[in-house]
Amino acid sequence: MTNIRLRYIKQFVDRHGRARFYVRKPGCKLVALPGLPGSTEFMESYAAAIADMPRIEVAERRTWRGTVNAAIVGYLGTLPPALHS
């Protein structure tokens, strides 16, 4: 049996003993994946999730203008994604 190593996969066993798989790129939301790794539906869902995963805006609703937090969020918003993820 071969091991499949995919980037950004998070796995855990839920309270019912079932393995759950999620994909999460840095700066993006968690997306649940159906099936088992290597299955057709899993790989299709993984490819779709990686392709069109929207980025989360850094603290957009928790920031007030004129605060240190607003300055940090403004600075991080000007950096390329590779530098602050």
C-alpha positions in Angstrom: 0.0 0.0 0.0 1.3 3.4 -0.9 1.0 6.6 1.1 -0.5 9.6 -0.6 1.0 12.9 0.6 -1.1 15.9 -0.3 -0.3 19.5 0.9 -2.6 21.3 3.3 -4.5 18.2 4.4 -5.7 18.1 8.0 -7.0 14.8 9.4 -8.6 13.9 12.7 -10.9 11.2 14.2 -14.2 12.5 15.3 -16.1 11.4 18.5 -17.8 8.6 16.5 -14.4 7.1 15.5 -14.7 8.3 11.8 -11.7 9.8 10.1 -12.4 13.3 8.8 -10.3 15.1 6.2 -10.0 18.8 5.6 -7.9 21.0 3.3 -6.7 24.4 4.6 -4.2 26.6 2.8 -2.6 29.3 5.0 -4.8 32.3 5.1 -7.8 30.5 3.8 -10.8 28.8 5.4 -11.1 25.1 6.2 -12.9 23.0 3.6 -14.3 19.5 4.3 -13.4 16.7 1.8 -15.6 13.7 1.2 -14.5 10.1 0.9 -11.1 8.7 1.6 -7.7 9.9 0.3 -7.0 8.5 -3.1 -10.6 8.0 -4.1 -12.0 9.7 -7.1 -14.4 12.0 -5.2 -11.7 12.9 -2.7 -9.2 13.9 -5.4 -11.7 15.9 -7.4 -12.9 17.8 -4.3 -9.3 18.4 -3.3 -8.4 19.8 -6.7 -11.5 22.0 -6.7 -10.8 23.3 -3.2 -7.2 24.2 -3.9 -8.0 25.9 -7.2 -10.7 28.3 -6.0 -10.0 28.8 -2.3 -10.7 32.4 -1.3 -8.3 34.2 1.1 -9.6 35.4 4.4 -9.1 39.2 4.9 -7.1 39.9 8.0 -9.4 41.1 10.8 -11.6 43.1 8.5 -14.5 43.3 10.9 -12.6 43.7 14.1 -10.5 46.7 13.1 -11.2 50.3 14.1 -9.7 53.2 12.1 -6.9 55.0 14.0 -5.7 52.0 16.1 -2.5 50.1 16.0 -4.4 47.0 14.8 -5.6 49.1 11.8 -2.0 50.0 11.0 -0.9 46.4 11.1 -3.8 45.2 9.0 -3.1 48.0 6.5 0.6 47.0 6.3 -0.1 43.3 5.9 -2.6 44.0 3.2 0.1 45.6 1.1 2.5 42.6 1.3 2.4 39.8 -1.3 0.6 36.7 0.0 3.8 34.7 0.2 5.3 37.0 2.8 2.6 37.0 5.4 1.1 33.5 5.2 
